[in-house]
Amino acid sequence: MHMRQQAVKYNLITILGPTAVGKTSFAAHLAKLINGEIISADSRQVYKRMDLGTGKDYSDYVIDGTNVPCHLIDIREPGQKYSVFEYQQDFLNVFTGLVKQGKMPVLCGGTGMYIDAVTRGYQLIPVPPDHELRARLEKKSLKELTDILNSCKSLHNKTDTDTKKRAIRAIEIAKYYQEHPEVPYDYPDIRPLFIGIRSDRETRRRRITERLQQRLQEGMIDEVENLLKEGISPDDLLYYGLEYKYITEYITGKRSYDNMVTQLNTAIHRFAKRQMTWFRKMEKEGADINWINAEWPMEKKLEMALELI
């Protein structure tokens, strides 16, 4: 009887953790064992043809020759904006579909705000562009914009503002929410089990650096060049941050190759740190994250996960 109660306790398995700890491979192995399918929680993997820069390791979804289905990857064209609101709607469509088919949804990714938005049921409304506000903010520096953003008492706000465009959009959303109190709406009953994967700081740093080198060798610069050739503006690529920001600046002659690699490496380390800060914030706000060591062999990780489920 105890086992049966356990079986219905959770209706969503959530695998989270910072970049480069092997979340995808673990999630795919686990999904295969529990008749599950993966729902990606990555704000940049939604874009087609942005593969190496976003770390889409398609081979990770193939387990013993079987392809584990993954949803919400490659669903938008590069250059389009994709909001947390849209992600939440897309997630709910996939989630309800999988539950109806008797599959276990396995949410996997490192975008804390996406994970939070769907597991806590943020009440979101689509925010239209405010061109007047944008024009006013455009004149300000990134530092001034960040100060404005911090003073806005926004609901879920602590956006990664490494570009002016992102900061302006974050302020626009914050102001809109201040002026439009939320409308209550029905949200499905989601009971998530959180499994976090992490490694010690030194190992994480080493893995990030190794992975960056590997992706550069695999043709990450060509990937960004092809996006630019397609007609996607450098500004739109800068908006996606990290790899796309630094490589675009290298291609457009704003950085030397060595400077690009060094600064990008540092930026990814900082990003991983911010991811961990977000997950700690989730824990403070009541999320019970069961942490697993990234260095453990796959069998041990899966054993622990199955015990939790």
DRENDO-1510 file (C-alpha; in Angstrom, 1 decimal, always signed):
<recs>
REC; n; res; u; v; w
REC; 1; MET; +0.0; +0.0; +0.0 .
REC; 2; HIS; +2.8; +2.3; +0.9 .
REC; 3; MET; +4.3; +1.9; -2.6 .
REC; 4; ARG; +1.0; +2.8; -4.2 .
REC; 5; GLN; +0.7; +6.0; -2.3 .
REC; 6; GLN; +4.2; +6.9; -3.2 .
REC; 7; ALA; +3.5; +6.3; -6.9 .
REC; 8; VAL; +0.8; +9.0; -7.1 .
REC; 9; LYS; +2.6; +11.5; -4.8 .
REC; 10; TYR; +4.3; +13.4; -7.7 .
REC; 11; ASN; +3.1; +14.1; -11.1 .
REC; 12; LEU; +6.2; +16.0; -12.3 .
REC; 13; ILE; +9.9; +15.1; -11.9 .
REC; 14; THR; +12.1; +18.2; -12.1 .
REC; 15; ILE; +15.8; +17.9; -12.8 .
REC; 16; LEU; +17.6; +21.1; -12.3 .
REC; 17; GLY; +21.2; +22.4; -11.7 .
REC; 18; PRO; +23.8; +24.7; -13.1 .
REC; 19; THR; +25.3; +24.5; -16.6 .
REC; 20; ALA; +27.6; +21.6; -17.5 .
REC; 21; VAL; +26.7; +19.1; -14.7 .
REC; 22; GLY; +25.1; +16.5; -17.0 .
REC; 23; LYS; +21.4; +17.2; -16.4 .
REC; 24; THR; +20.1; +16.1; -19.9 .
REC; 25; SER; +21.8; +12.7; -19.9 .
REC; 26; PHE; +20.6; +11.9; -16.4 .
REC; 27; ALA; +17.0; +13.1; -17.2 .
REC; 28; ALA; +16.9; +11.0; -20.4 .
REC; 29; HIS; +18.1; +7.8; -18.5 .
REC; 30; LEU; +15.6; +8.4; -15.8 .
REC; 31; ALA; +12.7; +9.2; -18.2 .
REC; 32; LYS; +13.4; +5.9; -20.0 .
REC; 33; LEU; +13.1; +4.0; -16.7 .
REC; 34; ILE; +9.9; +5.5; -15.6 .
REC; 35; ASN; +7.9; +5.7; -18.9 .
REC; 36; GLY; +8.6; +9.5; -19.0 .
REC; 37; GLU; +9.2; +12.2; -21.6 .
REC; 38; ILE; +11.3; +15.3; -21.2 .
REC; 39; ILE; +10.1; +18.9; -21.2 .
REC; 40; SER; +13.0; +21.3; -21.6 .
REC; 41; ALA; +13.3; +24.2; -19.2 .
REC; 42; ASP; +15.9; +26.2; -21.1 .
REC; 43; SER; +15.2; +29.7; -22.3 .
REC; 44; ARG; +17.6; +29.4; -25.3 .
REC; 45; GLN; +17.1; +25.9; -26.5 .
REC; 46; VAL; +13.6; +26.9; -27.7 .
REC; 47; TYR; +15.4; +28.4; -30.8 .
REC; 48; LYS; +16.0; +26.4; -34.0 .
REC; 49; ARG; +19.6; +26.3; -35.3 .
REC; 50; MET; +21.0; +27.6; -32.1 .
REC; 51; ASP; +22.5; +24.3; -31.1 .
REC; 52; LEU; +26.1; +24.4; -29.9 .
REC; 53; GLY; +25.7; +27.8; -28.2 .
REC; 54; THR; +22.8; +26.6; -26.2 .
REC; 55; GLY; +24.2; +23.2; -25.4 .
REC; 56; LYS; +21.6; +21.0; -27.2 .
REC; 57; ASP; +23.3; +17.7; -26.9 .
REC; 58; TYR; +20.9; +15.7; -29.1 .
REC; 59; SER; +22.9; +12.5; -28.5 .
REC; 60; ASP; +22.1; +12.7; -24.8 .
REC; 61; TYR; +18.4; +11.8; -25.6 .
REC; 62; VAL; +19.4; +8.5; -27.2 .
REC; 63; ILE; +19.6; +5.7; -24.5 .
REC; 64; ASP; +20.5; +2.2; -25.7 .
REC; 65; GLY; +19.5; +3.0; -29.2 .
REC; 66; THR; +16.1; +4.4; -28.2 .
REC; 67; ASN; +15.3; +8.1; -28.6 .
REC; 68; VAL; +13.7; +9.6; -25.4 .
REC; 69; PRO; +11.2; +12.3; -26.6 .
REC; 70; CYS; +11.9; +15.9; -25.6 .
REC; 71; HIS; +9.5; +18.8; -25.8 .
REC; 72; LEU; +9.9; +22.6; -26.1 .
REC; 73; ILE; +13.2; +22.4; -28.0 .
REC; 74; ASP; +13.4; +24.0; -31.5 .
REC; 75; ILE; +10.0; +25.6; -31.4 .
REC; 76; ARG; +10.9; +29.2; -32.3 .
REC; 77; GLU; +12.9; +30.9; -35.0 .
REC; 78; PRO; +16.0; +32.8; -33.9 .
REC; 79; GLY; +15.4; +36.5; -33.5 .
REC; 80; GLN; +12.0; +36.0; -32.0 .
REC; 81; LYS; +11.3; +37.0; -28.4 .
REC; 82; TYR; +9.9; +34.2; -26.2 .
REC; 83; SER; +8.5; +35.2; -22.8 .
REC; 84; VAL; +8.0; +33.3; -19.5 .
REC; 85; PHE; +4.2; +33.6; -20.2 .
REC; 86; GLU; +4.5; +31.8; -23.5 .
REC; 87; TYR; +6.8; +29.2; -21.9 .
REC; 88; GLN; +4.2; +28.6; -19.2 .
REC; 89; GLN; +1.4; +28.1; -21.8 .
REC; 90; ASP; +3.5; +25.8; -23.9 .
REC; 91; PHE; +4.6; +23.8; -20.8 .
REC; 92; LEU; +0.9; +23.3; -19.7 .
REC; 93; ASN; -0.1; +22.0; -23.1 .
REC; 94; VAL; +2.7; +19.4; -23.1 .
REC; 95; PHE; +2.2; +18.6; -19.4 .
REC; 96; THR; -1.5; +17.9; -19.7 .
REC; 97; GLY; -1.0; +15.9; -22.9 .
REC; 98; LEU; +1.6; +13.6; -21.3 .
REC; 99; VAL; -0.5; +13.1; -18.2 .
REC; 100; LYS; -3.5; +12.1; -20.4 .
REC; 101; GLN; -1.2; +9.5; -22.2 .
REC; 102; GLY; -0.1; +8.1; -18.8 .
REC; 103; LYS; +3.4; +9.3; -19.2 .
REC; 104; MET; +5.5; +10.9; -16.5 .
REC; 105; PRO; +6.6; +14.4; -17.4 .
REC; 106; VAL; +10.3; +15.1; -16.6 .
REC; 107; LEU; +11.1; +18.8; -16.6 .
REC; 108; CYS; +14.8; +19.4; -17.2 .
REC; 109; GLY; +16.9; +22.5; -17.4 .
REC; 110; GLY; +18.8; +25.3; -15.8 .
REC; 111; THR; +16.4; +28.3; -16.4 .
REC; 112; GLY; +15.3; +28.9; -12.8 .
REC; 113; MET; +12.6; +31.3; -13.7 .
REC; 114; TYR; +11.0; +28.9; -16.1 .
REC; 115; ILE; +11.1; +26.1; -13.5 .
REC; 116; ASP; +9.6; +28.4; -10.9 .
REC; 117; ALA; +6.9; +29.7; -13.2 .
REC; 118; VAL; +5.5; +26.3; -14.0 .
REC; 119; THR; +6.0; +24.5; -10.6 .
REC; 120; ARG; +4.6; +27.4; -8.6 .
REC; 121; GLY; +2.0; +28.5; -11.1 .
REC; 122; TYR; +3.0; +32.1; -11.5 .
REC; 123; GLN; -0.1; +34.1; -12.6 .
REC; 124; LEU; +1.2; +35.7; -15.7 .
REC; 125; ILE; -0.3; +38.0; -18.3 .
REC; 126; PRO; +1.3; +38.7; -21.7 .
REC; 127; VAL; +3.0; +42.1; -21.5 .
REC; 128; PRO; +2.7; +44.3; -24.7 .
REC; 129; PRO; +5.6; +46.5; -25.8 .
REC; 130; ASP; +5.5; +50.1; -24.4 .
REC; 131; HIS; +7.3; +52.1; -27.1 .
REC; 132; GLU; +7.2; +55.4; -25.3 .
REC; 133; LEU; +8.8; +53.9; -22.2 .
REC; 134; ARG; +11.4; +52.1; -24.4 .
REC; 135; ALA; +12.4; +55.4; -26.1 .
REC; 136; ARG; +12.8; +57.1; -22.6 .
REC; 137; LEU; +14.9; +54.2; -21.3 .
REC; 138; GLU; +17.1; +53.8; -24.4 .
REC; 139; LYS; +19.0; +57.0; -23.4 .
REC; 140; LYS; +20.1; +55.5; -20.1 .
REC; 141; SER; +23.2; +53.4; -19.4 .
REC; 142; LEU; +23.0; +49.7; -18.4 .
REC; 143; LYS; +24.0; +50.7; -14.8 .
REC; 144; GLU; +21.1; +53.2; -14.6 .
REC; 145; LEU; +18.7; +50.6; -16.1 .
REC; 146; THR; +19.8; +48.0; -13.5 .
REC; 147; ASP; +19.2; +50.5; -10.7 .
REC; 148; ILE; +15.7; +51.2; -12.0 .
REC; 149; LEU; +15.0; +47.5; -12.3 .
REC; 150; ASN; +16.1; +46.9; -8.7 .
REC; 151; SER; +13.9; +49.6; -7.5 .
REC; 152; CYS; +10.8; +48.2; -9.3 .
REC; 153; LYS; +9.0; +45.9; -6.9 .
REC; 154; SER; +8.4; +43.3; -9.6 .
REC; 155; LEU; +6.9; +40.0; -8.8 .
REC; 156; HIS; +9.4; +37.5; -10.1 .
REC; 157; ASN; +12.1; +39.9; -11.0 .
REC; 158; LYS; +15.8; +39.3; -10.9 .
REC; 159; THR; +16.4; +39.0; -14.6 .
REC; 160; ASP; +19.8; +38.4; -16.0 .
REC; 161; THR; +20.5; +41.9; -17.4 .
REC; 162; ASP; +23.8; +41.7; -19.3 .
REC; 163; THR; +22.4; +43.8; -22.2 .
REC; 164; LYS; +20.5; +47.1; -22.3 .
REC; 165; LYS; +17.8; +45.5; -24.4 .
REC; 166; ARG; +17.1; +42.8; -21.7 .
REC; 167; ALA; +17.1; +45.4; -18.9 .
REC; 168; ILE; +14.6; +47.6; -20.8 .
REC; 169; ARG; +12.3; +44.7; -21.4 .
REC; 170; ALA; +12.5; +43.6; -17.7 .
REC; 171; ILE; +11.6; +47.2; -16.6 .
REC; 172; GLU; +8.7; +47.2; -19.1 .
REC; 173; ILE; +7.3; +44.0; -17.6 .
REC; 174; ALA; +7.8; +45.2; -14.0 .
REC; 175; LYS; +5.9; +48.5; -14.7 .
REC; 176; TYR; +3.1; +46.7; -16.5 .
REC; 177; TYR; +2.6; +44.4; -13.5 .
REC; 178; GLN; +2.5; +47.4; -11.1 .
REC; 179; GLU; -0.3; +48.9; -13.2 .
REC; 180; HIS; -2.2; +45.7; -13.8 .
REC; 181; PRO; -2.9; +43.6; -10.6 .
REC; 182; GLU; -3.1; +39.9; -11.4 .
REC; 183; VAL; -6.2; +38.3; -12.5 .
REC; 184; PRO; -6.8; +35.0; -10.7 .
REC; 185; TYR; -7.1; +31.9; -12.9 .
REC; 186; ASP; -7.2; +28.2; -12.7 .
REC; 187; TYR; -3.9; +26.4; -12.6 .
REC; 188; PRO; -3.5; +22.6; -12.7 .
REC; 189; ASP; -2.5; +20.8; -9.5 .
REC; 190; ILE; +1.3; +20.2; -10.1 .
REC; 191; ARG; +3.1; +18.2; -7.5 .
REC; 192; PRO; +6.8; +18.3; -8.4 .
REC; 193; LEU; +9.7; +16.2; -7.1 .
REC; 194; PHE; +12.9; +18.3; -7.4 .
REC; 195; ILE; +16.2; +16.6; -8.0 .
REC; 196; GLY; +19.2; +18.9; -8.3 .
REC; 197; ILE; +22.5; +17.9; -9.8 .
REC; 198; ARG; +25.6; +19.8; -8.7 .
REC; 199; SER; +29.4; +19.3; -8.4 .
REC; 200; ASP; +31.9; +21.1; -6.2 .
REC; 201; ARG; +33.1; +24.5; -7.5 .
REC; 202; GLU; +36.5; +23.3; -8.8 .
REC; 203; THR; +35.0; +20.5; -10.8 .
REC; 204; ARG; +32.2; +22.7; -12.2 .
REC; 205; ARG; +34.8; +25.3; -13.3 .
REC; 206; ARG; +36.9; +22.6; -15.0 .
REC; 207; ARG; +33.9; +21.2; -16.8 .
REC; 208; ILE; +32.7; +24.6; -18.0 .
REC; 209; THR; +36.1; +25.4; -19.5 .
REC; 210; GLU; +36.5; +22.0; -21.1 .
REC; 211; ARG; +33.0; +22.2; -22.6 .
REC; 212; LEU; +33.6; +25.6; -24.0 .
REC; 213; GLN; +36.8; +24.5; -25.7 .
REC; 214; GLN; +34.9; +21.4; -27.1 .
REC; 215; ARG; +32.1; +23.5; -28.5 .
REC; 216; LEU; +34.5; +26.0; -30.1 .
REC; 217; GLN; +36.2; +23.0; -31.8 .
REC; 218; GLU; +32.8; +21.6; -32.9 .
REC; 219; GLY; +32.1; +24.9; -34.8 .
REC; 220; MET; +30.2; +27.2; -32.5 .
REC; 221; ILE; +31.7; +30.3; -34.3 .
REC; 222; ASP; +30.4; +28.9; -37.6 .
REC; 223; GLU; +26.9; +28.5; -36.0 .
REC; 224; VAL; +26.8; +32.2; -35.0 .
REC; 225; GLU; +28.2; +33.3; -38.4 .
REC; 226; ASN; +25.4; +31.3; -40.2 .
REC; 227; LEU; +22.7; +33.0; -38.1 .
REC; 228; LEU; +24.1; +36.4; -39.0 .
REC; 229; LYS; +24.2; +35.3; -42.7 .
REC; 230; GLU; +20.6; +34.3; -42.4 .
REC; 231; GLY; +19.8; +38.0; -41.7 .
REC; 232; ILE; +19.4; +37.8; -37.9 .
REC; 233; SER; +20.7; +41.1; -36.6 .
REC; 234; PRO; +23.8; +41.3; -34.3 .
REC; 235; ASP; +21.5; +43.0; -31.8 .
REC; 236; ASP; +19.1; +40.1; -31.6 .
REC; 237; LEU; +22.0; +37.7; -31.1 .
REC; 238; LEU; +23.5; +39.9; -28.4 .
REC; 239; TYR; +20.1; +39.7; -26.6 .
REC; 240; TYR; +20.6; +35.9; -26.2 .
REC; 241; GLY; +23.7; +36.6; -24.1 .
REC; 242; LEU; +26.7; +34.4; -23.2 .
REC; 243; GLU; +28.0; +32.5; -26.3 .
REC; 244; TYR; +25.9; +34.5; -28.7 .
REC; 245; LYS; +26.9; +37.8; -27.2 .
REC; 246; TYR; +30.6; +37.2; -27.1 .
REC; 247; ILE; +31.0; +35.4; -30.4 .
REC; 248; THR; +28.9; +38.0; -32.2 .
REC; 249; GLU; +31.2; +40.7; -30.7 .
REC; 250; TYR; +34.2; +38.7; -32.0 .
REC; 251; ILE; +32.8; +38.3; -35.5 .
REC; 252; THR; +31.9; +42.0; -35.7 .
REC; 253; GLY; +35.4; +42.9; -34.7 .
REC; 254; LYS; +34.7; +44.2; -31.2 .
REC; 255; ARG; +36.9; +41.6; -29.5 .
REC; 256; SER; +39.9; +39.5; -30.4 .
REC; 257; TYR; +39.6; +35.7; -30.4 .
REC; 258; ASP; +41.6; +35.3; -27.1 .
REC; 259; ASN; +39.6; +38.1; -25.4 .
REC; 260; MET; +36.4; +36.5; -26.5 .
REC; 261; VAL; +37.3; +33.0; -25.2 .
REC; 262; THR; +38.6; +34.4; -21.8 .
REC; 263; GLN; +35.7; +36.7; -21.2 .
REC; 264; LEU; +33.1; +34.2; -22.3 .
REC; 265; ASN; +34.6; +31.5; -20.0 .
REC; 266; THR; +34.4; +34.0; -17.1 .
REC; 267; ALA; +30.8; +34.9; -18.0 .
REC; 268; ILE; +29.7; +31.2; -18.1 .
REC; 269; HIS; +31.2; +30.7; -14.6 .
REC; 270; ARG; +29.3; +33.7; -13.4 .
REC; 271; PHE; +26.1; +32.4; -15.0 .
REC; 272; ALA; +26.5; +29.0; -13.2 .
REC; 273; LYS; +26.9; +30.9; -9.9 .
REC; 274; ARG; +23.7; +32.9; -10.6 .
REC; 275; GLN; +21.9; +29.6; -11.4 .
REC; 276; MET; +22.9; +28.2; -8.1 .
REC; 277; THR; +21.8; +31.4; -6.3 .
REC; 278; TRP; +18.3; +31.1; -8.0 .
REC; 279; PHE; +18.0; +27.4; -6.8 .
REC; 280; ARG; +19.0; +28.4; -3.3 .
REC; 281; LYS; +16.3; +31.1; -3.4 .
REC; 282; MET; +13.8; +28.4; -4.5 .
REC; 283; GLU; +14.8; +26.4; -1.5 .
REC; 284; LYS; +14.3; +29.4; +0.8 .
REC; 285; GLU; +10.9; +29.8; -0.6 .
REC; 286; GLY; +9.9; +26.2; +0.1 .
REC; 287; ALA; +11.1; +24.0; -2.8 .
REC; 288; ASP; +12.6; +20.8; -1.4 .
REC; 289; ILE; +15.5; +20.1; -3.7 .
REC; 290; ASN; +17.1; +16.7; -3.4 .
REC; 291; TRP; +20.7; +17.2; -4.4 .
REC; 292; ILE; +22.7; +14.5; -6.2 .
REC; 293; ASN; +26.5; +14.6; -6.9 .
REC; 294; ALA; +27.2; +15.1; -10.6 .
REC; 295; GLU; +30.4; +12.9; -10.2 .
REC; 296; TRP; +28.5; +9.8; -9.1 .
REC; 297; PRO; +28.2; +7.0; -11.6 .
REC; 298; MET; +24.9; +7.0; -13.6 .
REC; 299; GLU; +23.7; +3.8; -11.8 .
REC; 300; LYS; +24.0; +5.4; -8.4 .
REC; 301; LYS; +22.3; +8.6; -9.5 .
REC; 302; LEU; +19.4; +6.7; -11.0 .
REC; 303; GLU; +19.1; +4.4; -7.9 .
REC; 304; MET; +18.8; +7.5; -5.7 .
REC; 305; ALA; +16.2; +9.1; -8.0 .
REC; 306; LEU; +14.1; +6.0; -8.1 .
REC; 307; GLU; +14.1; +5.8; -4.3 .
REC; 308; LEU; +12.9; +9.4; -4.1 .
REC; 309; ILE; +10.1; +8.7; -6.7 .
</recs>
